[in-house]
Amino acid sequence: MPKIVVESGMVLNLGGFIVEKKAKLPCVDVIVGNPLPEDMKLDAPVYSEEMLREYERQGMFVEYLRDGESLKEKLEGMKKRVDEKLKG
């Protein structure tokens, strides 16, 4: 399975990596952030919500973007969370 490298401190919109017909997520998009000191490799594409839970178990931050929410605001909020965690 292909991998996405999410560098330490990086925030990523997974929109283009989600197989919507198979994943059936309760959202319109997913944002991940890497608050860890090391880079992470995530499986892609995303086929299920279970894959997202696995990312969380590995230490990644995962947030769902619901219909009507601002992608820009969610990305900024995630970046703030990641930066705060890295500063520790």
Secondary structure, DSSP 8 states (H G I E B T S, - for coil): --EEEE-TT-EEE-GGGB-HHHH--SSSEEEEE--SSS-EEEESSB--HHHHHHHHHTT-EEEEE-TT--HHHHHHHHHHHHHHHHH-
